[in-house]
Amino acid sequence: MSPITGPEISRDFASALPLSETVCAAMDRAFEMGWQDPSKLHHDSAKLRNLIEESRESIATNLGVEKSSLEFVGELGFGYWAALSGALKNSSKTFVHGATDRQVVHAFAREHQSSGKNLMTLTCGRDGLFDYQAAPSDSWVFWQATNRETGVEQTPLLTSATNVIADLTASLNPQRLPKSWDVALWDPRNFAGPEGTAILAINSESAWRSPIPPIDKRRLFGSFSKPLLILTALALEDWVKDSESKKAKLRALNERVRDQIKAEIPDVSLVGDSSATDPRYLAMVIKGVIGEELLRQLDKQGIKVDAGSACGASALSPSHVLEAMGFSQDGQIRITLKFTHTESDLDKLVKALSEQVAELRKVS
């Protein structure tokens, strides 16, 4: 078997984040300890039980929620199922969501409507913002804090007259909860944590109800990876350290690369306003090129970007997010900025983008 090597981060502008250094350093020890059964009376089981409790407390603190509200599930898809099923399964309320929400949300919306219940799909303009205040007073609202394709950040919900599912799976600030919420969802990969786990918080006063058959007093099945929980806590602790300075650096990089792209690449539409979007993300539509082909040409130079939808069955399928915002399906490219990127990295990215766009337009 060949040695495993990772991408050169300075050239990696794709959405996947590498694991934090703290997580990498702790991984062997976490898995060495994590196979124990924490419910047993043995000394090693007690050590693991204490470590799990410390991890839960750390995660709760860094998310800004009560420790008792937390549930951990085996993967993000099950997290969405748990959040949405617990809200909608036994509810006749109108389900309200945005046109740029993930496709799993659209799937639940269709199912809700097909069962004879009311659905409201909010539309948006090129700013990607929704008027959640238009939701009926007695409804379930799916509120996406940040769109992971465009970086568009929705304004906080101002009403407490609705029930809220808060999607923070792509939020730079993991504590960006609405004032009133019922259930919330986070993806550890978003803060350089491990894949294979997801975090839910269920408000003690929530209208959410467990979607599983009654088992003791469980809200969910209760099975999760203990090592991944420990590593998630470490990753989140790392993420929130110096968060304001990290955000300021990303904001400066985002504004710089926007100016460079507009100056050096003709006929390009940049999505969102840099002052109102998550500074990690920048989506663009480049006229006269095919996004998939541009991605492949850049990849030959060792530069990684994304194209098309971030949540489709095919990674290169057209983005329903950009379509909902009124952008063309052609030439869709997304870049993700990381804390480790420098101005020099951006210079190389824009130079390669400009050259490849010019070449592709020649032959189109």
C-alpha positions in Angstrom: 0.0 0.0 0.0 1.3 3.4 -0.9 2.0 6.0 1.8 -1.0 8.2 2.6 -0.3 11.9 1.9 -2.6 14.9 2.2 -3.1 17.8 -0.2 -0.9 20.9 0.0 -3.1 23.2 2.1 -1.8 26.4 0.5 -3.3 25.2 -2.8 -6.4 23.6 -1.3 -9.5 25.8 -1.6 -12.0 23.0 -1.5 -14.6 22.9 1.2 -13.2 20.0 3.2 -11.2 21.0 6.3 -8.2 19.1 7.5 -8.4 17.9 11.1 -7.0 20.3 13.6 -3.5 19.6 14.9 -4.8 19.0 18.4 -7.2 16.3 17.1 -4.5 14.6 15.0 -2.2 14.5 18.1 -4.9 13.0 20.3 -6.4 10.6 17.9 -4.4 7.5 18.8 -5.0 8.0 22.5 -8.7 8.6 22.0 -9.2 5.4 20.1 -6.9 3.5 22.6 -9.2 4.5 25.4 -12.5 4.7 23.6 -13.3 1.0 23.1 -14.1 0.6 26.8 -17.7 0.4 28.1 -18.1 3.5 30.2 -21.1 1.9 32.0 -18.9 -0.7 33.7 -17.3 -0.4 37.1 -13.8 -1.1 36.1 -11.1 1.6 36.6 -10.5 2.1 32.9 -14.3 2.4 32.3 -14.5 5.1 35.0 -11.7 7.0 33.4 -13.5 6.9 30.0 -16.8 7.9 31.7 -15.1 10.9 33.2 -13.5 11.9 30.0 -16.8 11.7 28.1 -18.4 13.8 30.8 -15.7 16.4 30.4 -16.1 16.4 26.7 -19.8 16.9 27.0 -19.3 19.8 29.3 -16.7 21.4 27.0 -19.0 21.0 23.9 -21.9 22.5 25.8 -19.9 25.5 26.9 -18.5 26.2 23.5 -21.8 25.8 21.8 -23.6 28.0 24.4 -26.2 25.3 25.3 -27.1 23.2 28.4 -25.2 20.0 28.7 -28.4 18.1 29.3 -29.7 19.3 25.9 -27.0 17.5 23.9 -27.4 14.3 21.9 -24.7 12.7 19.6 -25.5 10.7 16.5 -23.4 8.6 14.2 -23.4 10.8 11.1 -24.8 14.1 9.8 -27.6 12.6 7.7 -29.1 10.9 10.8 -28.7 14.2 12.6 -31.0 15.9 10.0 -33.4 13.0 10.1 -33.6 13.3 13.9 -34.1 17.0 14.0 -36.7 17.1 11.2 -38.6 14.0 12.1 -38.8 15.0 15.7 -40.3 18.3 14.7 -42.6 17.2 11.9 -43.6 13.6 12.6 -46.6 14.3 14.8 -47.2 17.9 13.9 -49.8 19.4 11.6 -48.2 22.8 11.6 -47.0 24.6 8.5 -43.4 23.8 7.7 -41.4 26.8 6.5 -38.0 26.6 4.9 -35.8 28.5 2.4 -35.2 27.6 -1.2 -31.5 27.4 -0.6 -31.6 24.9 2.2 -30.0 21.5 1.8 -31.7 19.0 -0.4 -32.5 16.8 2.6 -34.6 19.6 3.9 -36.4 19.9 0.6 -37.1 16.1 0.7 -38.7 16.4 4.2 -40.7 19.4 2.9 -42.1 17.3 0.0 -43.0 14.5 2.3 -44.7 16.9 4.7 -46.8 18.4 1.9 -47.6 15.0 0.4 -49.1 14.0 3.7 -51.6 16.8 3.3 -49.9 19.3 5.6 -49.1 22.9 4.7 -45.7 23.9 3.3 -44.2 27.4 2.7 -41.0 27.6 0.7 -39.5 31.0 1.1 -37.8 32.6 -2.0 -34.9 35.0 -2.1 -33.1 37.4 -4.4 -29.4 37.5 -5.3 -28.6 38.4 -1.7 -29.8 34.9 -0.6 -31.7 36.4 2.4 -35.1 35.2 3.5 -38.0 37.0 5.2 -38.6 34.5 8.0 -41.1 37.0 9.5 -43.5 35.9 6.8 -43.9 32.5 8.5 -47.3 31.8 10.1 -47.2 32.4 13.8 -47.9 28.7 14.5 -45.4 26.9 12.3 -42.1 25.0 12.2 -39.4 27.1 10.7 -36.1 25.6 9.4 -33.5 28.4 9.9 -30.1 28.0 8.2 -27.6 30.2 9.9 -25.0 30.0 7.1 -25.2 28.5 3.6 -22.1 26.4 3.0 -22.0 27.1 -0.8 -22.4 30.9 -0.8 -21.5 31.9 2.8 -24.8 33.9 3.0 -25.6 34.4 6.7 -29.3 34.7 7.6 -30.4 37.5 10.0 -31.4 36.2 13.4 -35.0 35.2 14.0 -36.9 37.9 15.9 -40.1 36.1 16.6 -40.7 33.6 19.4 -44.2 32.7 18.0 -42.8 29.8 15.9 -41.0 26.6 16.5 -37.4 26.6 15.2 -35.0 24.1 13.8 -31.6 25.8 13.7 -29.1 24.6 11.2 -25.6 25.6 12.4 -23.7 23.0 10.4 -21.9 25.6 8.3 -21.7 28.5 10.8 -18.3 30.1 11.5 -19.7 31.0 15.0 -21.0 27.8 16.5 -22.9 29.8 19.2 -25.0 31.7 16.6 -28.3 30.3 17.9 -31.6 32.3 17.6 -33.0 33.7 20.7 -35.8 31.1 20.6 -35.1 27.6 19.2 -36.3 24.1 19.7 -33.6 21.9 18.2 -30.2 22.7 16.7 -27.7 20.8 14.7 -23.9 21.1 14.2 -21.4 19.2 12.0 -18.0 18.7 13.6 -16.3 18.8 10.2 -17.2 22.5 10.0 -14.8 23.2 12.9 -12.0 20.9 11.8 -13.4 18.0 13.8 -13.9 14.3 12.7 -16.4 12.9 10.3 -18.8 10.2 11.5 -20.6 12.1 14.2 -23.0 15.0 14.5 -24.3 17.1 17.4 -27.9 17.9 18.3 -29.2 20.2 21.1 -32.8 19.8 22.1 -34.2 22.7 24.1 -35.8 21.6 27.4 -38.9 23.6 26.5 -39.0 22.4 22.9 -42.0 21.2 20.9 -39.7 18.6 19.4 -40.7 15.0 20.1 -38.6 11.9 19.8 -39.1 10.2 16.5 -38.1 6.7 17.8 -40.3 4.2 19.6 -40.3 4.7 23.4 -37.2 3.2 24.9 -36.7 4.1 28.6 -36.5 7.9 28.6 -34.2 8.1 25.5 -34.7 10.8 23.0 -32.6 9.0 20.4 -31.0 5.6 20.2 -28.0 6.8 22.2 -25.2 5.0 20.3 -22.2 7.1 19.2 -18.5 6.8 18.9 -16.8 7.7 22.2 -13.4 8.5 20.6 -15.1 10.8 18.0 -16.9 12.6 20.8 -13.6 13.3 22.6 -12.0 14.5 19.4 -15.0 16.7 18.6 -14.6 18.4 22.0 -10.9 19.1 21.3 -11.6 20.4 17.8 -14.3 22.8 19.0 -12.0 24.1 21.8 -9.4 24.8 19.1 -11.9 26.5 16.8 -13.2 29.0 19.3 -9.7 30.1 20.5 -8.9 33.5 19.1 -12.1 33.3 17.0 -12.3 37.1 16.4 -8.8 37.4 15.1 -9.3 34.4 12.9 -12.5 35.9 11.5 -10.8 39.2 10.9 -8.0 37.5 8.9 -10.5 35.6 6.8 -12.5 38.7 6.2 -9.5 40.5 4.9 -8.5 37.6 2.7 -12.1 37.3 1.3 -12.3 41.0 0.4 -8.8 40.9 -1.2 -9.6 37.9 -3.4 -12.9 39.4 -4.4 -11.2 42.5 -5.6 -8.5 40.5 -7.4 -11.1 38.3 -9.2 -13.2 41.3 -10.3 -10.0 43.1 -11.6 -8.5 40.1 -13.4 -11.4 38.0 -14.7 -14.0 39.6 -17.0 -17.7 38.5 -16.9 -17.6 37.0 -13.4 -20.5 37.3 -10.9 -19.5 37.0 -7.3 -22.2 35.7 -5.0 -23.1 37.7 -1.8 -21.7 40.7 -0.2 -18.4 40.2 1.6 -19.7 42.2 4.6 -22.8 39.9 5.0 -21.3 36.5 4.3 -19.2 34.0 6.1 -15.7 35.0 5.1 -14.6 31.5 4.5 -16.8 31.1 1.5 -16.9 32.6 -2.0 -19.1 31.3 -4.8 -18.9 32.7 -8.3 -20.4 32.2 -11.7 -17.9 32.7 -14.6 -19.5 33.3 -18.0 -18.3 31.3 -21.0 -16.8 28.3 -19.1 -18.0 25.0 -17.8 -17.3 24.8 -14.0 -16.4 21.1 -14.1 -13.8 21.6 -16.8 -12.3 24.6 -15.0 -12.1 22.5 -11.8 -10.2 19.7 -13.7 -7.8 22.1 -15.3 -7.0 23.7 -11.9 -6.6 20.3 -10.3 -3.9 19.5 -12.8 -1.9 22.3 -11.3 -2.6 21.0 -7.8 -5.2 23.7 -7.0 -8.4 22.4 -5.5 -11.7 24.2 -5.8 -15.3 23.1 -5.8 -17.9 23.2 -8.6 -21.7 22.7 -8.7 -23.8 21.7 -5.7 -22.4 21.1 -2.2 -25.2 18.6 -1.3 -26.3 16.9 -4.5 -26.1 13.3 -5.4 -23.3 14.3 -7.7 -20.7 16.8 -6.5 -20.8 18.4 -10.0 -24.5 18.7 -10.4 -25.8 22.3 -10.8 -26.3 24.1 -7.6 -30.0 24.5 -6.6 -28.7 27.2 -4.2 -27.3 29.5 -7.0 -30.4 28.7 -9.2 -32.7 29.8 -6.4 -30.7 33.1 -6.1 -31.1 33.7 -9.9 -27.6 32.8 -11.1 -26.7 30.8 -14.3 -26.0 27.1 -14.0 -22.9 27.4 -16.1 -19.4 28.3 -14.7 -20.2 27.7 -11.1 -17.1 27.6 -8.9 -16.7 27.8 -5.1 -13.6 28.4 -3.1 -13.2 28.0 0.7 -10.6 30.0 2.6 -8.8 28.5 5.5 -7.1 30.1 8.5 -3.7 29.0 7.1 -4.1 30.7 3.7 -1.9 33.7 2.9 -2.1 36.5 0.5 0.5 34.7 -1.6 -1.7 31.7 -1.8 -4.6 33.9 -3.1 -2.3 35.5 -5.7 -1.4 32.0 -7.1 -5.1 31.0 -7.1 -6.3 34.1 -9.0 -3.4 33.8 -11.5 -4.3 30.2 -12.2 -8.0 31.0 -12.4 -7.5 33.9 -14.8 -5.2 31.8 -17.1 -7.5 28.8 -17.2 -10.6 30.9 -17.8 -8.9 32.6 -20.7 -7.8 29.3 -22.2 -11.2 27.7 -21.8 -13.0 30.7 -23.4 -10.7 30.5 -26.4 -11.9 27.0 -27.2 -15.6 27.4 -26.3 
